[in-house]
């Protein structure tokens, strides 16, 4: 099981990965949503927001009003960010759950 610090670092790396890809930034431009990430095996949450084509302001703690909620295990989060686990396979296999409006899911699918 990964640690809380490793999960925080992975989310920050995920944000950096998105920001460093001009195609991703372009696809996310105008996409302004709040995100909560629940790490189910650690019983912790992080939250941030998509703004300006990037994921920004990642902090510890839940946002109960988040428009997008990701539920994932700590090890799976690290594997996803490292590119060792395919997002669509993890999503369809139930390793990652995303609660969001359908249009938001379609937008995120383009960049994950």
Secondary structure, DSSP 8 states (H G I E B T S, - for coil): ---HHHHHHHHHHHHHHHHT-HHHHHHHTT--EEEEEEETTTTEEEEEEEETTEEEEEEES--TT-SEEEEE-HHHHHHHHHTSS-HHHHHHTTSEEEES-HHHHHHHHHH-
